[in-house]
Amino acid sequence: MHDYIKDRTIKIAEHLLETKKTVRVIAKDFGVSKSTVHKDLTERLPAINPALAKEVKEVLDYHKSIRHIRGGEATRKKYRDQTTTV
């Protein structure tokens, strides 16, 4: 694995732990795809730093557990905004 990939992976993991942002938002912050962020955090990070990977996994699992709630809120907001503008 190239050094720049290792560096990016660690930076992304530390950023996730500091900010608790979603994979999609972090991908925008770093200018990479969300697939790259997810692969960095779930596949590459355990090989680089297993302890950091365990902490990151907890945050990712939390995000996964609440994604249905976020989706419902976004849909509710979308339709509420449409009815107020009509």
C-alpha positions as CSV (number, residue, x, y, z in Angstrom):
1,M,0.0,0.0,0.0
2,H,1.3,3.4,-0.9
3,D,2.2,5.9,1.9
4,Y,-0.2,8.5,0.7
5,I,-3.1,6.0,1.0
6,K,-2.0,5.1,4.6
7,D,-1.7,8.8,5.5
8,R,-5.1,9.6,4.0
9,T,-6.7,6.6,5.8
10,I,-5.4,7.7,9.2
11,K,-6.4,11.3,8.6
12,I,-9.9,10.3,7.6
13,A,-10.2,8.0,10.7
14,E,-9.0,10.8,13.1
15,H,-11.3,13.3,11.4
16,L,-14.3,10.9,11.8
17,L,-13.5,10.4,15.5
18,E,-13.1,14.1,16.1
19,T,-16.2,15.3,14.2
20,K,-18.5,12.2,14.2
21,K,-19.5,13.3,10.6
22,T,-21.0,10.8,8.2
23,V,-19.0,9.1,5.5
24,R,-20.7,11.2,2.8
25,V,-19.7,14.5,4.5
26,I,-16.2,13.3,5.1
27,A,-15.9,12.3,1.5
28,K,-16.7,15.9,0.5
29,D,-14.3,17.3,3.1
30,F,-11.4,15.2,1.7
31,G,-12.4,15.4,-2.0
32,V,-12.7,11.6,-2.5
33,S,-15.7,9.3,-3.1
34,K,-17.7,7.9,-0.3
35,S,-16.7,4.4,-1.5
36,T,-13.1,5.4,-1.0
37,V,-13.8,6.6,2.5
38,H,-15.7,3.5,3.4
39,K,-13.0,1.2,1.9
40,D,-10.3,3.2,3.8
41,L,-12.1,2.9,7.1
42,T,-13.4,-0.7,6.9
43,E,-10.6,-2.5,4.9
44,R,-7.4,-0.6,5.0
45,L,-7.5,0.9,8.5
46,P,-7.6,-2.5,10.4
47,A,-4.4,-3.5,8.6
48,I,-2.7,-0.1,9.5
49,N,-4.0,0.5,13.0
50,P,-6.3,-2.1,14.6
51,A,-7.0,0.0,17.7
52,L,-8.1,3.0,15.7
53,A,-10.1,0.8,13.5
54,K,-12.1,-0.5,16.5
55,E,-13.0,3.1,17.5
56,V,-14.0,4.0,14.0
57,K,-16.1,0.9,13.7
58,E,-18.2,2.0,16.7
59,V,-18.9,5.3,15.1
60,L,-19.8,3.7,11.8
61,D,-22.1,1.2,13.5
62,Y,-23.8,4.0,15.3
63,H,-24.4,5.9,12.0
64,K,-25.7,2.7,10.5
65,S,-28.1,2.2,13.4
66,I,-29.7,5.7,13.0
67,R,-29.7,6.0,9.2
68,H,-33.4,5.1,9.0
69,I,-34.2,7.9,11.3
70,R,-32.1,10.4,9.3
71,G,-33.8,9.3,6.1
72,G,-37.2,9.8,7.6
73,E,-36.3,13.2,8.9
74,A,-35.0,14.3,5.5
75,T,-38.2,13.1,3.8
76,R,-40.4,14.8,6.3
77,K,-38.4,18.1,5.9
78,K,-38.6,17.8,2.1
79,Y,-42.4,17.5,2.0
80,R,-42.9,20.1,4.8
81,D,-40.9,22.6,2.8
82,Q,-42.8,21.8,-0.4
83,T,-46.2,22.4,1.2
84,T,-45.1,25.7,2.7
85,T,-43.9,27.1,-0.6
86,V,-47.0,26.1,-2.6
